């Protein structure tokens, strides 16, 4: 969980440098291997991939020195941080999640939803107690973990108020901007983008005139720009104007148009996004097995493409899990979905904690 490189205060070794730690480490690795062997004999809900540090190590002078001069004690980490010491220290924020999953500590807490709710496609934690999710039946809903209450948020309607069944395929995407003040998701029309203010979920903007088919994914590039991809092979870039304080108590929202629209070459139905903010690159996945890389600064598609030779596969479970998300602590998991077959109607939602 914590790692601190200890420096000796008196003498040549720090207090944690006792030789029995080497034997304790060997025994700990041996016990982990035995426990992993026993678990392989039964099916697991979660599969953990272990790093190379569990492999055999030859304890030479360098490795022994590194182990003896380091501390995994959380108290040492806090002390070094409080004293602003020069000791190198790190903290693994994923330790709690890995520990909970590997020890099978998560317990299922099903959420009772109305039968009219059909297939939950996307979700996100709004806070430590609220979860927002979108459904195939075009419902945007908020679940309160404490009170068990479920509230429905009205979907935003654009200029085309006459919406036919072909334009309604549900809410497939949901994304919160980095500063967590705006939520972007699908509108009443599945080819439009609805933007809400947080934490109140008041309507802010409706994005239209970018796609002529269902929107499959939305991703924020920063607090002002977001991108959307659709079944029509289009990728759109949106700029959200700065929010202005409203003088009326009645919620009001305005329409915005995309900054630029690009066609994803060689793609058939752009299905998903992944944004790398460090490289300023956007990866899109199409259903014909291609991964397309975009330069975000120029918003142009790079010529290099990677093809997934074996295609895309779906695992068949009942019910199917379409979305999952962890809260900020990484210790609570929201899973939701519904029947895998398209013509079947139903839902599943649960909080694992």
N, C-alpha and C positions, 0 to 999 in steps of 0.2 A: 504493500500500500504506500509506504513512504521509504525514501532512500536518502541517507545523509552520509556524506564523506567526512568522517570524524578526523579531527586533528588532535595530536597529543597536547595536553595542557602541561603535564609534568612527565619527564622521561621521554622515551622514544616511541611509545605505543599509546593509543587511546584506551579508555576504559573497556571498550567493547572487544578488544583484541585478545580474547582468550582462545587457546587452541582447541578446546572442546567444540567450538562452533563449527569447525570443519567436519567433525564426525557427525554432529547433529544435522548438517546439511546433506551429507551422504545418506543418512537414514531417512530424512524427509523425502528425498528424491526416490529412494527405494520404495517407500510406502505409497507414494503417488503412483508409481508404476503398477504396484499390486492392486491398488484401488481401481485404476483404469482398466486393468485386465478383467477384474470382476464385473465392471459395468458393461464391458463389451458383450457379455453373455446374455444381456437382456436389452430390449429396445429402449431407446432414450427419446425423451421429448426434445432435448437440446443436445447438440453435438458441439463439443469444445475442441478446438485445434490448439495444441500446445506448442510453445515456442521451443527453440533449440536449447534453451537453458536447462531443460529437463534431461538432456542427453548426458551420456557419460562425459565427465570432465577429468582431465589429468591435473591434479592439484600441484602444479609447479609453483615456483616462488612467486611469479607474477599474479597468478590467480589467487593463491593463498593470501597474498598481501592485499589484493582488492577486496576479498571477503572479510578479512580481519579488520581492515580499516574502514569498513562501511557499516552502517547501522540501519536496520529496518524498523526501528522503534519509532512510533509516531510521536512520542514525547520528545525524542531527540530532534525530530523535524520541527516541532513547534518551538522548542528552545532556540534552535539555530535561527529560525525566522524572527523570533522576538528580539534576539540580541543582534540581529543583522550581521551575523558572523560571516566570515569568508568561506565557510564550509559549503561545498557544493551540495545541493539538495534538490530533489524532485518529488512530485506527488502523483501517483497514478489515479486519475479520476475514474478510470474504468474498473478499479479493483472491486468495488462493491457489487457492480453488475456481474462480473465474472464469478465472484464468490457465491452470489445468490443462485446463478444458473448452474454452476458446477456442483453445488450441494443440494440441488432440487428443492429450494426453499420457497419458490413461488407457488402460491395457492390461487386457484381460479375463483373469481367472484363474478358470476354471471349477471348481466344487466337485462332486466325485463323490459323489452321494447314492444310497442304495439305491433300487431300482426300486419298492419298496413305498411310498415317500414320494410323496404326491400333492399337487400344487399348494400352494405356499407363499404364504400370504395376508398375513402380517404379520411384522415384524422390528424389531430394535433392537440397537444396540451396547451390550453390558454394560461393556466396557472397551476398551482399545486392541488387545486380541487376541481377545476373545470376542464372538460374535454369537448372539443368541437369536432363534428364529423359530418360528411356528406354522403348521400345515399343515391341509389339508382333511380328511386322514385322522386328525384329532385327536391329533397328535403335537406335543409341545413339545420342541424340540431346541436344542442349543448347539453352535456350531462354533468351533473354536480355529484362528485364522489361522496361528499359528506351527507347531503340530504337525499340522494338517489333520485332527484328530480330531473326530468328531461324536458327542455324547452325547444320550440321550433322557431328559427329565425326566418323571416320572410325573404325569399329570393328577390334579387333586383331585376327589374324589367327594363329592357332597352327601348329603342324607338320602334322596333317591330313587336308590337304588343300582341299581334295575332300569331300565336305559336302553334305549329302543327306537331303531330306526334313524332315526325322525323327529326325535329329539332330538339326534342327532349330525350336525352339518353341518361340523365342523371348527372350528379356532381362527381367528377372523376379526380379532381385536383383541389388541393388546399395548401396554402403556404403563408407563413408569417414573416414579415420583413425583419432584418437584423435588430432594429431597435424595438421590435414588438409593439409597434403602434398602429400597424395596418395588417389586415388579413385579406388575401386574395383568393378567390375561389370561383366556381362557375356561377352563372346567372340563371334566371328562369329559362332563358334560351341557352342550350348547352354549347353554343358556339360564341358566347359572350363571357366576359370576365367581370365578376362583381367584387368590389373592394369595400371593406368595412373598417370603421375605426375601432381601435382597441383601447381600453378593455370594455367599452360600452356596446360594441357591435352595432353602432349606428351606421347607416349607409353613407358612403362617401362618393364613389364613382362607379359607373358602369362602362366597361370597355367594349366597343362594338366595331363592326366593319373591318375585322381582321381575318376571320375564319368563316368558311361556309360549311363546316362540318364540326363534329364534336371536339371539344378541347379535352385532351388527355392529361396534360401536366402543366404546371405553373411553377416557376422558380424566381425568387428575388435575386437580383444581381447586387443591389445595395438598397438603401432606404427609399430610393426614388425610382429606380428602373427595375422592371420585371420582364420576363419572357414567358411566352405561352406556345405550346405546340399542339397540333391538331391532327385529326384523321385525314384532313385534306392535304397533308404533307407540307403545310406552311408552318413557319416559325415567325412569331411576331414579337417585336420589342415595344414596350410601353413605357411612357414617362408619366409618373403620377404627380400632378401639381401639389404644391404645398397646401396643407389644409388651412382653411381660414375659419375663424370662429363664427358660428352662426348665431343670429339674434332671435331666431324663432325656435320654439320648443318642438315643432313638428319636424321629424327627420327629413332631410332634403339631400338629394344627390344629383350629380350632373354627369353627362356622357363625355367620354374621352375617346380619341382615335389613336391607333398605333403610330409610333414614330417611323417604323420601317417594317416591311413584311418581306420575308425571303422564302423561297421554295427549297426544301431540303432535297438535294439531288440524289438520285438512285434510291430514294426512300419510298416505302409503301406504308402509310399510316404511322406518323411519328408518335411513338408511344410514351416515352419517358425522357426526363432531363436529369443531368447531374452537373453541378457548377463547381469549378475549381477556382476559388477566388485568388489563390496565390499565383496561378499561371494565367489568370483571366481567360479561361477556356470553358466552353460549354459543350458537354457531350450529349448527343441525342441518340436514342435507340429507336430503330424502326422495326416493324414486324417482319420484314423480309431478312432480318438477321444482320443488319449493318449498324455499326457505331460511327456516328458522324461527329467530328470535332469542329467547333466554331470559335473564331477569335472574337471575344466579346467587345473589345475596344473598337474594332472595325465592323463588328457584327457581320462577318462573312465566313462562309464555310471553307475550312481547309481542304485542299485537294486530297489529302491522305484519308483513307477510310479503312476500317477494320471489319472484316466479315467473320461472323461467328459460324464456323463450318458446320457444326452440328445443329444449327438452328436454335430456336427458342422452345423450351419445354415447360410444361406446367405439371406440377405434382397434383395428383387427384386425392383430395381429402374431403370428408364430409363432417362439418361444413368447410368450405374453402375460406382461407384467411386472405382477404384482399388488402388489409392495411394493419399496421402496428406501429406504435410509437412509445418511447420511454419519456417519463417526466424528467425534470432537471436533475433529480437525485440519481437517476439511473436504476432505481430500485422498484419502480412500479411500471408495469407494461400494460398498455391498452391494445387489445387485439379485437378485430371485428371483420365481418364478412357476410357470407350467406351461401346459398347453394351454388355449386359450380356450373351446373347446366343453365343456359341462358333463359329457358322458358319456365324454370322453377322459381317460385316466389317464397321469400323468407329472409330471415336475418339472424345474425349471431354477433354478440358483443360481450366482452368480459374484461375486467381489470384483474391482472395478476400481480399480487403483492405478497 
